[in-house]
Amino acid sequence: MSKVFKSHIALLLVNLIYGANFSIVKEVVPSSIQSFALVVLRAGSAALLFWLTSVFLPKEKVARKDFYLLLLLGVCGVAVNQLLFIRGLELSKPIDASIIMIFNPIIVLILEIIFLKEKVSLIRSIGIITGVAGASMLLLFKGGVALSGPVVSYGNLLIFINCISWGFFLVLVKPLMLKYRTVTIMKWVFCFGFIYVLPFGYPQLQGFSPASLSVGGWACIVYILAASTYIAYFLNTYALAELTPSVASVYIYMQPVIATIIAIALKQDKPDAMKFFSAALVVLGIYLAGDRRQKKKNLQAESG
């Protein structure tokens, strides 16, 4: 199995995890735990898990100059990303957040061109637009989209800023992935991220009562800490060693497809021609966004 294929599998798994994360977060925030307190737990547990994982791997020294970038990645990949996402989702609705996040690949593509000087082919651009169309159709035809009202609008704004911050993380972490292992990068990113978020979440964390959580509440917390933070960040960053940020980000279009499949399987929704067509657009978009000819051109340019 090639590294590129493994990277695509990793991204598919990431979006399986994230697809459920929107609703799971809403189950416990703010009823069981305040938003910023949860962010502190996420950052702290991920930092601990990545440092423990690194103990079992060969030691890897990070160049002093790269710590400046790691400090920045802690801001955009952990602090801003998680603080605004959790707080925004608390005020907004899962479907609103899903719609806003589908614009992430477009943001990443623009940042990729600016910072990585990536040459983007017409086919890749068409792929991203096709994915946007398919994901948008799946979400919008579900109904229940708010995108209005002062509180919801504020939450949506926070999620959109989080979307931009995550785009910066995907683009800026790419050069480091060519130099270091995933665990090495993540242990420092979450270490710095934990320091950043602690002042925001510590006051809320003092009011958190673990004993009051139900079994279901604990299951949600464990899922958020282990799956949607430690595992998802690891797989997402791992994939960037082989794929461009825009290709990695375009997998976000799979989230509404996955959610629809689950809903149909649980008989919460019914299959119809529109859903099949929308899902087909998403798959086609991901395929086109991973334009192999573009990758060959980039490799030739680097070797030349």
C-alpha positions in Angstrom: 0.0 0.0 0.0 1.5 3.3 -1.1 2.0 6.3 1.3 -0.3 8.4 -0.9 -3.1 5.8 -0.6 -2.6 5.5 3.1 -2.9 9.3 3.3 -6.2 9.3 1.5 -7.5 6.5 3.9 -6.3 8.6 6.9 -8.3 11.7 5.6 -11.4 9.6 5.1 -11.1 8.3 8.7 -10.6 11.9 10.0 -13.8 13.1 8.4 -15.7 10.0 9.7 -14.6 11.2 13.1 -15.4 14.9 12.5 -18.7 14.0 10.9 -20.0 12.9 14.3 -18.1 15.5 16.3 -20.5 18.4 15.7 -23.5 16.7 17.3 -21.4 15.0 20.1 -20.0 18.4 21.2 -23.6 19.8 21.3 -24.5 16.9 23.6 -22.2 18.1 26.4 -21.6 21.8 25.8 -22.8 23.7 27.8 -25.0 21.2 29.6 -22.2 19.2 31.1 -19.1 21.3 30.6 -18.4 24.9 29.5 -16.9 25.4 26.0 -13.5 26.8 27.1 -13.1 24.2 29.8 -13.5 21.5 27.2 -10.8 23.2 25.0 -8.4 23.0 27.9 -9.1 19.3 28.4 -8.7 18.7 24.6 -5.4 20.5 24.4 -4.0 19.1 27.6 -4.9 15.5 26.9 -3.6 15.7 23.4 -0.3 17.2 24.5 0.0 14.4 27.1 -0.9 11.7 24.6 1.5 12.9 21.9 4.4 13.3 24.4 3.7 9.8 25.7 3.7 8.5 22.2 7.0 10.2 21.4 8.6 8.2 24.3 8.2 5.0 22.2 9.7 6.6 19.1 13.3 7.5 18.2 14.2 10.9 19.5 14.0 13.7 17.0 15.6 17.1 17.5 13.7 20.2 16.3 15.8 23.0 14.8 15.6 26.2 16.9 14.3 28.3 13.9 11.4 25.9 13.5 10.1 26.6 17.0 8.9 30.0 15.9 6.6 28.2 13.4 5.5 25.7 16.0 4.6 28.6 18.3 2.4 30.0 15.5 0.9 26.6 14.8 -0.1 26.4 18.4 -2.1 29.6 17.9 -3.9 28.8 14.7 -4.1 25.1 15.0 -5.1 24.8 18.7 -5.9 28.0 20.5 -7.9 30.0 17.9 -9.2 26.9 16.1 -10.6 25.1 19.1 -11.7 28.1 21.2 -13.7 29.6 18.4 -15.0 26.3 17.1 -16.3 25.1 20.4 -17.8 28.5 21.4 -19.2 29.0 18.0 -20.9 25.6 17.9 -22.3 26.3 21.3 -24.1 29.3 19.9 -24.8 28.0 16.4 -26.3 24.8 15.1 -24.4 21.7 13.8 -25.9 22.1 10.3 -24.9 25.8 10.2 -21.4 24.9 11.2 -21.2 22.1 8.6 -22.2 24.6 5.8 -19.7 27.2 6.9 -16.8 24.6 7.1 -17.3 23.5 3.5 -15.7 26.8 2.5 -12.5 25.7 4.2 -11.0 24.1 1.0 -11.4 27.4 -0.9 -9.7 29.3 1.9 -6.9 26.7 2.0 -6.5 26.9 -1.8 -6.0 30.7 -1.6 -3.5 30.4 1.3 -1.7 27.6 -0.5 -1.1 29.8 -3.6 0.1 32.7 -1.4 2.4 30.9 1.0 3.4 27.7 -0.7 3.5 29.2 -4.2 1.4 26.2 -5.3 0.5 26.0 -8.9 -3.2 25.0 -9.0 -4.5 23.4 -12.1 -7.9 24.1 -13.6 -9.0 20.5 -12.9 -8.2 20.9 -9.2 -10.1 24.1 -9.0 -13.1 22.5 -10.7 -12.8 19.6 -8.2 -13.1 22.0 -5.3 -16.0 23.8 -6.8 -17.8 20.5 -7.6 -17.2 19.4 -4.0 -18.7 22.6 -2.7 -21.8 22.1 -4.9 -22.4 18.6 -3.8 -21.9 19.2 0.0 -24.0 22.4 -0.2 -26.9 20.5 -1.8 -26.8 17.7 0.8 -26.8 20.2 3.7 -29.2 22.8 2.3 -31.9 20.2 1.3 -31.9 18.9 4.9 -33.6 22.2 6.0 -33.4 23.8 9.4 -30.6 26.2 8.4 -30.6 29.2 10.6 -27.9 31.6 9.5 -29.8 34.4 11.1 -30.5 36.0 14.5 -27.9 37.8 16.5 -26.7 34.9 18.7 -26.6 32.3 15.9 -25.0 34.8 13.5 -22.3 35.5 16.2 -21.7 31.8 16.5 -21.5 31.4 12.8 -18.9 34.2 12.6 -16.7 32.5 15.2 -16.9 29.2 13.2 -15.9 31.1 10.0 -12.9 32.6 11.7 -12.0 29.2 13.1 -12.3 27.9 9.5 -9.7 30.5 8.3 -7.4 29.7 11.3 -7.6 26.0 10.4 -6.7 26.8 6.8 -3.6 28.6 8.0 -2.6 25.6 10.1 -2.9 23.2 7.2 -0.8 25.4 5.0 1.9 26.4 7.5 2.4 22.9 8.9 3.1 21.4 5.5 6.9 22.4 5.4 7.5 20.9 8.8 5.9 17.6 7.7 8.7 17.3 5.1 11.3 17.5 7.9 9.8 15.8 11.0 7.5 13.0 12.2 3.9 13.7 12.9 4.2 13.0 16.6 7.2 15.3 16.9 5.2 18.2 15.4 2.0 17.5 17.3 3.5 17.2 20.7 5.0 20.7 20.5 1.9 22.2 18.8 -0.4 21.0 21.6 2.1 21.9 24.3 2.2 25.5 23.1 -1.6 25.4 22.4 -2.3 24.2 25.9 -0.4 27.1 27.4 -2.4 29.5 25.2 -5.8 28.2 26.1 -5.3 27.6 29.8 -6.0 31.3 30.8 -9.3 31.2 28.9 -10.5 27.8 30.2 -9.1 27.5 33.7 -11.9 29.5 35.4 -14.5 27.4 33.7 -12.6 24.2 34.4 -12.9 25.0 38.2 -16.6 24.7 37.9 -16.5 21.4 36.0 -17.8 18.4 38.0 -16.7 15.1 36.5 -18.8 13.2 39.1 -22.0 14.7 37.7 -21.4 13.3 34.2 -23.5 10.4 33.1 -22.0 7.4 31.3 -23.2 8.9 28.0 -21.6 12.2 28.9 -18.3 10.6 29.7 -18.5 8.7 26.4 -18.9 12.0 24.6 -16.0 13.6 26.4 -13.7 10.6 25.7 -14.7 10.7 22.1 -13.9 14.4 21.8 -10.5 14.0 23.6 -9.3 10.8 22.1 -10.9 10.6 18.6 -11.6 14.1 17.4 -8.5 15.5 18.9 -5.6 13.1 19.3 -6.4 10.6 16.5 -7.9 13.2 14.1 -5.0 15.6 14.4 -2.5 12.8 14.0 -4.1 11.4 10.9 -4.7 14.8 9.3 -1.1 16.0 9.8 0.2 12.6 8.7 -1.6 12.9 5.4 0.0 16.3 4.8 3.4 14.6 4.3 2.2 13.2 1.0 -0.7 15.4 0.0 -1.2 19.1 -0.5 -3.2 21.1 2.1 -6.0 21.8 -0.5 -6.4 18.1 -1.2 -6.5 17.3 2.5 -9.0 20.0 3.2 -11.3 18.9 0.4 -12.1 15.7 2.3 -14.3 17.9 4.5 -17.0 17.5 1.8 -17.3 13.8 2.9 -18.8 14.8 6.3 -22.3 15.6 5.1 -22.2 12.4 2.9 -21.2 10.3 5.9 -23.9 12.0 8.0 -26.5 11.2 5.4 -25.4 7.6 5.0 -25.7 7.1 8.8 -29.1 8.8 8.9 -30.4 6.5 6.1 -28.9 3.4 7.9 -30.7 4.4 11.1 -33.9 5.1 9.2 -33.8 8.8 10.2 -33.7 9.7 6.5 -34.7 8.3 3.2 -32.5 7.9 0.1 -33.6 9.8 -3.0 -32.1 10.9 -6.4 -31.0 14.3 -5.0 -28.9 12.6 -2.2 -27.3 10.2 -4.7 -26.5 13.0 -7.1 -25.1 15.2 -4.3 -22.9 12.4 -3.0 -21.7 11.7 -6.5 -20.6 15.3 -6.9 -18.7 15.2 -3.7 -16.8 12.0 -4.7 -16.1 13.5 -8.1 -14.9 16.7 -6.5 -12.4 14.9 -4.3 -11.2 12.8 -7.2 -10.6 15.9 -9.4 -9.0 17.9 -6.5 -6.4 15.2 -6.2 -5.3 15.8 -9.8 -2.3 13.5 -10.4 -1.1 15.6 -13.3 -0.8 18.6 -11.0 1.3 16.6 -8.6 3.6 15.3 -11.3 4.1 18.9 -12.6 5.0 20.0 -9.0 7.5 17.2 -8.6 9.1 18.0 -11.9 9.4 21.7 -11.0 11.1 20.8 -7.7 13.5 18.4 -9.3 14.3 20.9 -12.1 
